[in-house]
């Protein structure tokens, strides 16, 4: 992103695009004595040259009832939060809100008393916003920028600064918002902001809100590493002990000349951000974030000085699960991330070991059982490889990627494990009676299928029953089962 042109200072006319569908509403508001000002992320993003879709209009000089009546001329009105003075038109993707004061009355993100006041000036209303870059307004009728706190200059200087240091600490969620804005827009926090965030207690926040900010940091951040480094500098990484434990954990310089695990993890996150493609990006980014958590508990320095982290992939599964579960992440996301952590070493290892097709089939099966897939794993493993300062990584060379994908294509159909060849009906056809033994037999059949590549159920089941003759039905049981199955498939005769 290029630096902004500061020849037009706050209050001078500028050009910002406004949707045509909004123009008539703004005119109607003005005719009724109100003034609509575009605020927040739309103005910020447009000033940065970023396409912005979410539009917020703050309406001055009107009561909530009058605002609702004026909006009703343009179609059904939805009260998003009447307590907060927020309305939407069903036909227009725009939030209309009234200026307000927020007073801290309790703990956490929601511990505020809201006072709507249409008579507030723009500087007074904007003072409640978290950062100066979010406290910029645009009056579309005059084409003038309203910037009482110097947010536009902060954007140009790539600095994140609190709008009002006196009230900033009232909402601890702002610390996580700071991290994700720093990551999204590649900003540097000013020293006062770091000092303010050091005093905040993230334990006041609802787990779901914490997860939401992590998602924004990982999915929208151009440089997620900047956001994590800010959390570390502000002393807030302590609220995420699985990540905090990575700081200072050594690595073998032959494989990781970049430094400790924390440094490696930051580089992996930025590498992963470059691999986002809109498909399962949340699992991929959280997988990259958590991939080496196990090193905090598994790393040992041998007598010869060699650093080893044996079985850190396995140890990291429980830590990733704990990290995500504490934020009440869904089981689906947690399951995908856990299997990615458990298998993130597999792609280069399978190539290095010259593994057979059955290893690729077993890997694909393990991933699919958790809702993940080969392509997702490759992106995490590739980010892990690129997130270091080895010669190949600095050149963007991933030597195992092509042979791994070629072997996966030869071993799998569309990178997916083949569907189970043997199912319950095949066991019944063999005279077996449904019961607890079925799942054990089917599991063995699956192993035979993955090991051999067989696709027909009969030879697979035959192999299993030959290896476990005790599972075969007795002759009379076999006759009875087959007889029942036969009668079930034809009309009864009376």
Kinemage of the C-alpha trace (Angstrom):
@kinemage 1
@onewidth
@group {chain A} dominant
@subgroup {mainchain}
@vectorlist {calphas} color= white
{ca unk a 1} P 0.000 0.000 0.000
{ca unk a 2} L 1.397 3.367 -1.038
{ca unk a 3} L 1.649 6.283 1.420
{ca unk a 4} L -1.302 8.685 1.330
{ca unk a 5} L -1.147 12.102 -0.286
{ca unk a 6} L -1.432 14.565 2.588
{ca unk a 7} L -1.838 17.715 0.480
{ca unk a 8} L -5.553 17.645 1.371
{ca unk a 9} L -5.778 18.073 5.125
{ca unk a 10} L -8.763 17.319 7.326
{ca unk a 11} L -11.785 19.403 6.377
{ca unk a 12} L -10.862 19.884 2.717
{ca unk a 13} L -12.862 18.285 -0.131
{ca unk a 14} L -11.786 14.790 -1.196
{ca unk a 15} L -13.114 12.134 -3.524
{ca unk a 16} L -14.637 9.018 -1.955
{ca unk a 17} L -17.098 6.845 -3.900
{ca unk a 18} L -20.594 6.626 -2.441
{ca unk a 19} L -23.105 4.046 -3.711
{ca unk a 20} L -25.816 5.649 -5.843
{ca unk a 21} L -28.488 3.786 -3.883
{ca unk a 22} L -27.431 5.679 -0.764
{ca unk a 23} L -27.722 9.138 -2.276
{ca unk a 24} L -31.515 9.416 -2.038
{ca unk a 25} L -31.526 8.327 1.593
{ca unk a 26} L -28.894 10.912 2.536
{ca unk a 27} L -30.906 13.659 0.798
{ca unk a 28} L -34.047 12.623 2.677
{ca unk a 29} L -32.160 12.711 5.971
{ca unk a 30} L -30.878 16.214 5.188
{ca unk a 31} L -34.379 17.430 4.249
{ca unk a 32} L -35.607 16.200 7.635
{ca unk a 33} L -32.917 18.116 9.518
{ca unk a 34} L -30.358 15.365 9.830
{ca unk a 35} L -26.799 14.959 8.598
{ca unk a 36} L -25.469 11.583 7.480
{ca unk a 37} L -21.718 11.018 7.868
{ca unk a 38} L -19.884 7.939 6.579
{ca unk a 39} L -17.717 6.587 9.384
{ca unk a 40} L -15.431 3.758 10.416
{ca unk a 41} L -13.958 1.054 8.240
{ca unk a 42} L -15.454 2.233 4.960
{ca unk a 43} L -13.683 5.589 5.158
{ca unk a 44} L -10.445 4.054 6.447
{ca unk a 45} L -10.291 1.394 3.744
{ca unk a 46} L -11.162 3.786 0.929
{ca unk a 47} L -8.414 6.144 2.030
{ca unk a 48} L -6.023 3.191 1.816
{ca unk a 49} L -7.267 2.352 -1.668
{ca unk a 50} L -8.951 -0.844 -0.466
{ca unk a 51} L -12.348 -1.858 -1.804
{ca unk a 52} L -14.818 -1.616 1.075
{ca unk a 53} L -18.336 -3.056 1.120
{ca unk a 54} L -19.513 -2.521 4.694
{ca unk a 55} L -20.907 1.002 5.025
{ca unk a 56} L -21.796 2.740 8.296
{ca unk a 57} L -23.618 6.059 8.348
{ca unk a 58} L -23.781 8.060 11.569
{ca unk a 59} L -26.807 10.372 11.546
{ca unk a 60} L -26.678 13.642 13.493
{ca unk a 61} L -29.574 15.902 14.497
{ca unk a 62} L -32.360 13.271 14.499
{ca unk a 63} L -34.141 11.269 17.170
{ca unk a 64} L -34.333 7.479 16.822
{ca unk a 65} L -38.055 7.628 15.962
{ca unk a 66} L -37.551 10.298 13.293
{ca unk a 67} L -34.631 8.393 11.759
{ca unk a 68} L -36.736 5.230 11.604
{ca unk a 69} L -39.645 7.107 9.954
{ca unk a 70} L -37.407 8.658 7.301
{ca unk a 71} L -35.762 5.340 6.515
{ca unk a 72} L -39.189 3.685 6.252
{ca unk a 73} L -39.859 5.721 3.111
{ca unk a 74} L -37.319 3.536 1.347
{ca unk a 75} L -38.642 0.152 2.461
{ca unk a 76} L -38.883 -2.114 5.510
{ca unk a 77} L -36.634 -1.046 8.398
{ca unk a 78} L -34.788 -3.539 10.571
{ca unk a 79} L -33.829 -2.485 14.096
{ca unk a 80} L -30.419 -4.127 14.505
{ca unk a 81} L -30.054 -2.809 18.025
{ca unk a 82} L -32.460 -0.116 19.043
{ca unk a 83} L -30.630 0.312 22.349
{ca unk a 84} L -27.545 1.192 20.323
{ca unk a 85} L -29.556 3.300 17.871
{ca unk a 86} L -28.714 1.125 14.848
{ca unk a 87} L -31.102 0.577 11.931
{ca unk a 88} L -30.892 -1.097 8.531
{ca unk a 89} L -32.980 -0.969 5.397
{ca unk a 90} L -33.932 -4.406 4.135
{ca unk a 91} L -33.043 -3.294 0.613
{ca unk a 92} L -29.714 -1.632 1.455
{ca unk a 93} L -26.582 -3.132 3.008
{ca unk a 94} L -25.873 -0.099 5.200
{ca unk a 95} L -25.972 0.478 8.971
{ca unk a 96} L -27.541 3.776 10.077
{ca unk a 97} L -26.711 4.729 13.659
{ca unk a 98} L -27.038 7.664 16.014
{ca unk a 99} L -24.082 9.293 17.808
{ca unk a 100} L -23.675 8.058 21.362
{ca unk a 101} L -21.657 8.127 24.536
{ca unk a 102} L -20.341 4.910 26.089
{ca unk a 103} L -19.832 4.744 29.866
{ca unk a 104} L -17.996 1.846 31.512
{ca unk a 105} L -20.221 0.224 34.159
{ca unk a 106} L -19.021 -3.390 34.261
{ca unk a 107} L -16.373 -5.893 33.223
{ca unk a 108} L -15.678 -7.065 29.716
{ca unk a 109} L -16.560 -5.976 26.223
{ca unk a 110} L -20.267 -5.539 26.981
{ca unk a 111} L -19.946 -3.727 30.282
{ca unk a 112} L -21.008 -0.329 28.904
{ca unk a 113} L -23.974 1.963 29.378
{ca unk a 114} L -25.087 3.483 26.074
{ca unk a 115} L -26.468 7.037 25.862
{ca unk a 116} L -27.776 8.148 22.471
{ca unk a 117} L -27.317 11.880 21.852
{ca unk a 118} L -28.109 13.233 18.350
{ca unk a 119} L -26.791 16.665 19.441
{ca unk a 120} L -23.201 15.474 19.863
{ca unk a 121} L -20.607 17.045 17.616
{ca unk a 122} L -18.612 14.753 15.373
{ca unk a 123} L -15.392 15.116 17.439
{ca unk a 124} L -17.308 14.225 20.621
{ca unk a 125} L -18.930 11.202 19.023
{ca unk a 126} L -15.704 10.041 17.349
{ca unk a 127} L -13.802 10.172 20.643
{ca unk a 128} L -15.407 6.877 21.760
{ca unk a 129} L -13.845 4.994 18.811
{ca unk a 130} L -10.847 2.813 19.526
{ca unk a 131} L -8.193 4.073 17.095
{ca unk a 132} L -7.631 7.306 15.224
{ca unk a 133} L -7.745 5.458 11.894
{ca unk a 134} L -11.320 4.416 12.763
{ca unk a 135} L -12.344 7.880 13.961
{ca unk a 136} L -12.404 9.480 10.510
{ca unk a 137} L -15.680 10.616 8.959
{ca unk a 138} L -16.731 11.689 5.470
{ca unk a 139} L -19.634 14.017 4.714
{ca unk a 140} L -20.807 12.892 1.252
{ca unk a 141} L -22.966 15.998 0.700
{ca unk a 142} L -20.022 18.395 1.079
{ca unk a 143} L -17.271 15.979 0.100
{ca unk a 144} L -15.306 16.915 3.209
{ca unk a 145} L -13.236 14.687 5.447
{ca unk a 146} L -13.835 14.962 9.195
{ca unk a 147} L -10.665 13.987 11.026
{ca unk a 148} L -10.412 15.576 14.491
{ca unk a 149} L -7.784 13.113 15.782
{ca unk a 150} L -5.357 12.943 12.863
{ca unk a 151} L -6.315 9.460 11.667
{ca unk a 152} L -5.504 10.154 8.048
{ca unk a 153} L -1.973 11.200 8.902
{ca unk a 154} L -1.591 8.068 11.047
{ca unk a 155} L -2.660 5.968 8.058
{ca unk a 156} L -0.050 7.665 5.927
{ca unk a 157} L 2.605 7.127 8.585
{ca unk a 158} L 1.492 3.539 9.160
{ca unk a 159} L 0.985 4.154 12.891
{ca unk a 160} L -1.752 2.734 15.108
{ca unk a 161} L -2.708 5.113 17.879
{ca unk a 162} L -5.474 5.186 20.489
{ca unk a 163} L -8.117 7.861 19.907
{ca unk a 164} L -8.521 8.683 23.593
{ca unk a 165} L -5.834 7.237 25.907
{ca unk a 166} L -7.993 8.060 28.944
{ca unk a 167} L -10.825 5.725 27.947
{ca unk a 168} L -9.018 3.240 25.687
{ca unk a 169} L -8.472 0.701 28.469
{ca unk a 170} L -12.165 0.456 29.307
{ca unk a 171} L -12.592 -2.240 26.667
{ca unk a 172} L -9.924 -4.994 26.725
{ca unk a 173} L -11.107 -6.281 23.347
{ca unk a 174} L -9.337 -3.271 21.853
{ca unk a 175} L -5.988 -4.945 22.474
{ca unk a 176} L -6.935 -7.829 20.182
{ca unk a 177} L -8.389 -5.396 17.677
{ca unk a 178} L -5.055 -3.592 17.746
{ca unk a 179} L -3.270 -6.845 16.898
{ca unk a 180} L -5.505 -7.587 13.937
{ca unk a 181} L -5.337 -4.030 12.562
{ca unk a 182} L -1.546 -4.100 12.858
{ca unk a 183} L -1.541 -7.388 10.924
{ca unk a 184} L -4.084 -6.285 8.313
{ca unk a 185} L -2.602 -2.920 7.436
{ca unk a 186} L 1.058 -3.479 8.391
{ca unk a 187} L 0.986 -0.769 11.026
{ca unk a 188} L 3.375 -0.043 13.853
{ca unk a 189} L 1.873 0.620 17.305
{ca unk a 190} L 2.952 3.826 18.930
{ca unk a 191} L 4.674 3.402 22.330
{ca unk a 192} L 1.699 4.773 24.242
{ca unk a 193} L -0.590 2.128 22.698
{ca unk a 194} L 1.736 -0.667 23.811
{ca unk a 195} L 1.820 0.787 27.317
{ca unk a 196} L -1.975 1.039 27.425
{ca unk a 197} L -2.433 -2.571 26.299
{ca unk a 198} L -0.033 -3.863 28.943
{ca unk a 199} L -2.625 -2.910 31.564
{ca unk a 200} L -5.528 -4.811 29.995
{ca unk a 201} L -6.990 -8.103 31.211
{ca unk a 202} L -8.147 -10.316 28.358
{ca unk a 203} L -9.668 -12.740 30.872
{ca unk a 204} L -12.658 -10.369 31.036
{ca unk a 205} L -13.585 -11.187 27.465
{ca unk a 206} L -15.994 -13.825 26.219
{ca unk a 207} L -14.097 -16.692 24.541
{ca unk a 208} L -16.130 -16.297 21.368
{ca unk a 209} L -15.042 -12.673 20.969
{ca unk a 210} L -11.411 -13.657 21.395
{ca unk a 211} L -11.778 -16.323 18.693
{ca unk a 212} L -13.428 -13.811 16.362
{ca unk a 213} L -10.457 -11.443 16.630
{ca unk a 214} L -8.017 -14.315 16.063
{ca unk a 215} L -9.921 -15.210 12.906
{ca unk a 216} L -9.683 -11.657 11.623
{ca unk a 217} L -5.978 -11.494 12.395
{ca unk a 218} L -5.246 -14.781 10.629
{ca unk a 219} L -7.664 -14.501 7.716
{ca unk a 220} L -7.360 -10.793 6.915
{ca unk a 221} L -3.821 -10.028 8.048
{ca unk a 222} L -1.272 -9.287 5.330
{ca unk a 223} L 1.410 -9.893 7.987
{ca unk a 224} L -0.105 -11.935 10.841
{ca unk a 225} L 3.346 -12.070 12.446
{ca unk a 226} L 3.132 -8.348 13.199
{ca unk a 227} L -0.048 -8.908 15.199
{ca unk a 228} L 1.488 -11.715 17.241
{ca unk a 229} L 4.629 -9.735 17.887
{ca unk a 230} L 2.482 -6.878 19.163
{ca unk a 231} L 0.718 -9.250 21.577
{ca unk a 232} L 4.135 -10.333 22.795
{ca unk a 233} L 5.478 -6.787 23.131
{ca unk a 234} L 2.339 -5.723 25.006
{ca unk a 235} L 2.623 -8.653 27.422
{ca unk a 236} L -0.683 -10.113 26.244
{ca unk a 237} L 0.628 -13.355 24.804
{ca unk a 238} L 0.529 -14.670 28.380
{ca unk a 239} L -3.220 -15.117 27.932
{ca unk a 240} L -2.390 -17.748 25.302
{ca unk a 241} L 0.059 -19.957 27.239
{ca unk a 242} L 0.495 -22.515 24.444
{ca unk a 243} L 1.948 -19.765 22.243
{ca unk a 244} L 3.761 -17.990 25.060
{ca unk a 245} L 5.664 -21.212 25.777
{ca unk a 246} L 7.289 -21.092 22.323
{ca unk a 247} L 9.388 -18.043 23.150
{ca unk a 248} L 12.990 -18.987 23.769
{ca unk a 249} L 12.579 -22.651 22.818
{ca unk a 250} L 15.737 -23.508 20.824
{ca unk a 251} L 15.875 -25.209 17.427
{ca unk a 252} L 18.613 -27.012 15.528
{ca unk a 253} L 20.349 -24.259 13.525
{ca unk a 254} L 20.943 -26.690 10.665
{ca unk a 255} L 17.202 -26.820 10.043
{ca unk a 256} L 16.182 -23.528 11.639
{ca unk a 257} L 18.882 -20.871 11.327
{ca unk a 258} L 16.210 -18.207 11.911
{ca unk a 259} L 16.239 -18.772 15.680
{ca unk a 260} L 13.836 -20.053 18.316
{ca unk a 261} L 10.412 -21.640 17.788
{ca unk a 262} L 8.632 -18.319 18.357
{ca unk a 263} L 10.578 -16.685 15.536
{ca unk a 264} L 9.923 -19.674 13.282
{ca unk a 265} L 6.206 -19.590 14.069
{ca unk a 266} L 5.958 -15.916 13.105
{ca unk a 267} L 7.629 -16.617 9.762
{ca unk a 268} L 5.367 -19.613 9.144
{ca unk a 269} L 2.266 -17.477 9.716
{ca unk a 270} L 3.340 -14.902 7.147
{ca unk a 271} L 4.178 -17.694 4.698
{ca unk a 272} L 0.766 -19.262 5.306
{ca unk a 273} L -0.948 -15.923 4.674
{ca unk a 274} L 0.538 -15.929 1.174
{ca unk a 275} L -1.020 -19.379 0.594
{ca unk a 276} L -4.609 -18.435 1.456
{ca unk a 277} L -6.930 -19.270 -1.430
{ca unk a 278} L -10.416 -19.100 0.042
{ca unk a 279} L -10.636 -22.858 0.661
{ca unk a 280} L -10.452 -23.911 4.321
{ca unk a 281} L -8.250 -20.913 5.079
{ca unk a 282} L -9.304 -20.867 8.735
{ca unk a 283} L -8.113 -24.438 9.313
{ca unk a 284} L -4.940 -23.769 7.326
{ca unk a 285} L -4.049 -20.611 9.270
{ca unk a 286} L -4.849 -22.061 12.692
{ca unk a 287} L -2.950 -25.190 11.663
{ca unk a 288} L 0.086 -23.056 10.828
{ca unk a 289} L -0.273 -21.162 14.111
{ca unk a 290} L -0.403 -24.377 16.163
{ca unk a 291} L 1.830 -26.704 14.134
{ca unk a 292} L 4.847 -26.584 16.484
{ca unk a 293} L 3.154 -26.145 19.864
{ca unk a 294} L 4.515 -29.528 20.893
{ca unk a 295} L 8.113 -28.287 20.725
{ca unk a 296} L 7.600 -26.428 23.993
{ca unk a 297} L 7.311 -29.749 25.831
{ca unk a 298} L 9.422 -32.056 23.632
{ca unk a 299} L 12.575 -30.080 22.892
{ca unk a 300} L 15.809 -31.396 24.382
{ca unk a 301} L 19.456 -30.409 23.923
{ca unk a 302} L 21.744 -33.451 23.679
{ca unk a 303} L 25.224 -33.654 25.170
{ca unk a 304} L 26.680 -32.962 21.728
{ca unk a 305} L 24.660 -29.730 21.512
{ca unk a 306} L 22.156 -31.051 18.993
{ca unk a 307} L 18.613 -29.795 19.536
{ca unk a 308} L 15.899 -32.413 19.096
{ca unk a 309} L 12.109 -32.176 19.313
{ca unk a 310} L 11.153 -35.834 19.043
{ca unk a 311} L 7.401 -36.506 18.613
{ca unk a 312} L 6.505 -32.817 18.827
{ca unk a 313} L 3.877 -33.379 16.151
{ca unk a 314} L 2.059 -35.861 18.383
{ca unk a 315} L 2.494 -33.781 21.537
{ca unk a 316} L 1.159 -30.693 19.779
{ca unk a 317} L -2.274 -32.206 19.186
{ca unk a 318} L -3.447 -31.899 22.800
{ca unk a 319} L -2.015 -28.377 23.060
{ca unk a 320} L -3.767 -27.223 19.883
{ca unk a 321} L -6.988 -28.761 21.122
{ca unk a 322} L -6.644 -26.943 24.449
{ca unk a 323} L -5.849 -23.616 22.763
{ca unk a 324} L -8.894 -23.797 20.480
{ca unk a 325} L -11.290 -25.346 22.983
{ca unk a 326} L -10.606 -22.549 25.456
{ca unk a 327} L -11.928 -20.121 22.832
{ca unk a 328} L -14.874 -22.450 22.190
{ca unk a 329} L -13.922 -23.131 18.599
{ca unk a 330} L -16.178 -25.578 16.803
{ca unk a 331} L -15.425 -29.279 16.913
{ca unk a 332} L -15.065 -29.231 13.144
{ca unk a 333} L -12.318 -26.589 13.215
{ca unk a 334} L -10.583 -28.151 16.205
{ca unk a 335} L -10.593 -31.564 14.542
{ca unk a 336} L -9.079 -30.248 11.324
{ca unk a 337} L -6.387 -28.267 13.117
{ca unk a 338} L -5.496 -31.218 15.343
{ca unk a 339} L -4.975 -33.572 12.404
{ca unk a 340} L -2.927 -30.938 10.565
{ca unk a 341} L -0.683 -30.564 13.610
{ca unk a 342} L -0.341 -34.348 13.889
{ca unk a 343} L 0.593 -34.792 10.211
{ca unk a 344} L 2.435 -31.586 9.300
{ca unk a 345} L 5.739 -33.481 8.960
{ca unk a 346} L 4.277 -36.204 6.740
{ca unk a 347} L 4.670 -34.704 3.232
{ca unk a 348} L 8.458 -34.244 3.297
{ca unk a 349} L 8.950 -37.465 5.304
{ca unk a 350} L 6.970 -39.652 2.890
{ca unk a 351} L 9.100 -38.358 0.016
{ca unk a 352} L 12.337 -38.723 1.959
{ca unk a 353} L 11.479 -42.310 2.962
{ca unk a 354} L 10.240 -43.326 -0.493
{ca unk a 355} L 6.977 -44.467 1.042
{ca unk a 356} L 4.624 -46.841 -0.734
{ca unk a 357} L 1.112 -45.959 -1.952
{ca unk a 358} L -0.421 -47.444 1.194
{ca unk a 359} L 1.255 -44.715 3.278
{ca unk a 360} L -0.382 -42.047 1.115
{ca unk a 361} L -3.754 -43.807 1.374
{ca unk a 362} L -3.474 -44.039 5.150
{ca unk a 363} L -2.513 -40.375 5.374
{ca unk a 364} L -5.448 -39.338 3.187
{ca unk a 365} L -7.798 -41.487 5.278
{ca unk a 366} L -6.574 -39.949 8.534
{ca unk a 367} L -7.059 -36.444 7.168
{ca unk a 368} L -10.502 -37.144 5.759
{ca unk a 369} L -11.703 -38.719 8.992
{ca unk a 370} L -11.073 -35.327 10.615
{ca unk a 371} L -12.603 -33.303 7.762
{ca unk a 372} L -9.264 -32.235 6.249
{ca unk a 373} L -7.555 -33.232 3.003
{ca unk a 374} L -4.205 -33.610 1.265
{ca unk a 375} L -4.276 -30.154 -0.353
{ca unk a 376} L -4.870 -28.479 3.010
{ca unk a 377} L -2.006 -30.401 4.600
{ca unk a 378} L 0.356 -29.468 1.769
{ca unk a 379} L -0.283 -25.780 2.376
{ca unk a 380} L 0.486 -26.090 6.100
{ca unk a 381} L 3.620 -28.161 5.446
{ca unk a 382} L 4.730 -25.722 2.748
{ca unk a 383} L 4.293 -22.757 5.096
{ca unk a 384} L 6.319 -24.674 7.702
{ca unk a 385} L 9.098 -25.159 5.151
{ca unk a 386} L 9.093 -21.561 3.915
{ca unk a 387} L 8.938 -20.084 7.420
{ca unk a 388} L 12.674 -20.338 8.024
{ca unk a 389} L 15.920 -18.892 6.699
{ca unk a 390} L 17.473 -21.912 5.017
{ca unk a 391} L 18.790 -21.385 1.508
{ca unk a 392} L 15.904 -23.189 -0.166
{ca unk a 393} L 13.280 -21.422 1.935
{ca unk a 394} L 14.680 -17.980 1.169
{ca unk a 395} L 14.531 -18.850 -2.538
{ca unk a 396} L 11.001 -20.223 -2.230
{ca unk a 397} L 12.135 -23.729 -3.198
{ca unk a 398} L 10.133 -26.664 -1.792
{ca unk a 399} L 11.866 -29.758 -3.126
{ca unk a 400} L 9.452 -32.313 -1.675
{ca unk a 401} L 6.253 -30.666 -2.968
{ca unk a 402} L 6.245 -31.948 -6.547
{ca unk a 403} L 7.209 -35.599 -5.804
{ca unk a 404} L 4.742 -35.707 -2.912
{ca unk a 405} L 1.883 -34.503 -5.086
{ca unk a 406} L 2.861 -36.890 -7.899
{ca unk a 407} L 2.878 -39.880 -5.548
{ca unk a 408} L -0.394 -38.726 -4.005
{ca unk a 409} L -2.013 -38.525 -7.450
{ca unk a 410} L -0.843 -42.032 -8.303
{ca unk a 411} L -1.984 -43.453 -4.964
{ca unk a 412} L -5.302 -41.631 -4.627
{ca unk a 413} L -8.286 -40.547 -6.680
{ca unk a 414} L -8.525 -36.756 -6.776
{ca unk a 415} L -6.247 -36.635 -3.698
{ca unk a 416} L -8.889 -38.528 -1.726
{ca unk a 417} L -8.733 -41.897 -0.057
{ca unk a 418} L -10.927 -44.464 -1.828
{ca unk a 419} L -14.323 -45.086 -0.191
{ca unk a 420} L -14.575 -48.197 1.978
{ca unk a 421} L -14.922 -51.261 -0.236
{ca unk a 422} L -16.363 -53.468 2.506
{ca unk a 423} L -19.541 -52.360 4.239
{ca unk a 424} L -21.946 -53.906 6.683
{ca unk a 425} L -24.070 -55.498 3.976
{ca unk a 426} L -21.083 -57.488 2.750
{ca unk a 427} L -20.582 -58.928 6.228
{ca unk a 428} L -24.249 -59.934 6.382
{ca unk a 429} L -23.923 -61.611 2.999
{ca unk a 430} L -21.086 -63.661 4.509
{ca unk a 431} L -23.419 -64.880 7.242
{ca unk a 432} L -22.202 -62.559 9.977
{ca unk a 433} L -24.703 -61.218 12.476
{ca unk a 434} L -24.708 -57.435 13.091
{ca unk a 435} L -23.162 -56.528 16.432
{ca unk a 436} L -20.125 -54.986 18.142
{ca unk a 437} L -17.774 -57.206 16.121
{ca unk a 438} L -18.800 -55.472 12.896
{ca unk a 439} L -16.830 -52.284 13.571
{ca unk a 440} L -13.675 -54.271 14.342
{ca unk a 441} L -13.971 -56.342 11.171
{ca unk a 442} L -14.668 -53.268 9.037
{ca unk a 443} L -11.621 -51.515 10.517
{ca unk a 444} L -9.413 -54.464 9.549
{ca unk a 445} L -10.941 -54.473 6.075
{ca unk a 446} L -10.076 -50.801 5.752
{ca unk a 447} L -6.467 -51.509 6.685
{ca unk a 448} L -6.234 -54.278 4.088
{ca unk a 449} L -7.741 -51.975 1.452
{ca unk a 450} L -5.269 -49.190 2.209
{ca unk a 451} L -2.315 -51.577 2.384
{ca unk a 452} L -3.050 -53.448 -0.853
{ca unk a 453} L -5.022 -51.028 -2.980
{ca unk a 454} L -7.722 -53.698 -3.518
{ca unk a 455} L -11.115 -52.262 -4.407
{ca unk a 456} L -13.392 -55.331 -4.561
{ca unk a 457} L -15.007 -56.308 -1.233
{ca unk a 458} L -14.762 -60.110 -1.570
{ca unk a 459} L -10.950 -60.523 -1.677
{ca unk a 460} L -10.537 -57.958 1.099
{ca unk a 461} L -13.018 -59.661 3.409
{ca unk a 462} L -11.600 -63.076 2.570
{ca unk a 463} L -8.150 -61.939 3.694
{ca unk a 464} L -9.494 -60.628 6.979
{ca unk a 465} L -11.456 -63.781 7.755
{ca unk a 466} L -8.499 -65.968 6.820
{ca unk a 467} L -6.351 -64.051 9.297
{ca unk a 468} L -9.106 -64.245 11.949
{ca unk a 469} L -10.983 -67.530 11.503
{ca unk a 470} L -12.618 -67.037 14.896
{ca unk a 471} L -14.709 -64.291 13.299
{ca unk a 472} L -16.252 -66.675 10.776
{ca unk a 473} L -19.855 -67.687 11.526
{ca unk a 474} L -20.596 -71.278 12.538
{ca unk a 475} L -22.003 -73.378 9.678
{ca unk a 476} L -25.542 -73.354 11.080
{ca unk a 477} L -25.326 -69.572 11.724
{ca unk a 478} L -24.081 -69.076 8.204
{ca unk a 479} L -26.998 -71.081 6.771
{ca unk a 480} L -29.567 -69.276 8.899
{ca unk a 481} L -28.243 -65.813 8.053
{ca unk a 482} L -28.089 -66.530 4.340
{ca unk a 483} L -31.561 -68.042 4.425
{ca unk a 484} L -33.006 -65.004 6.181
{ca unk a 485} L -31.271 -62.666 3.737
{ca unk a 486} L -32.651 -64.691 0.825
{ca unk a 487} L -36.228 -64.595 2.109
{ca unk a 488} L -35.948 -60.887 2.767
{ca unk a 489} L -35.255 -60.239 -0.889
{ca unk a 490} L -38.302 -61.978 -2.370
{ca unk a 491} L -42.086 -61.843 -1.697
{ca unk a 492} L -43.293 -64.187 1.009
{ca unk a 493} L -45.174 -67.258 -0.129
{ca unk a 494} L -48.230 -68.313 1.759
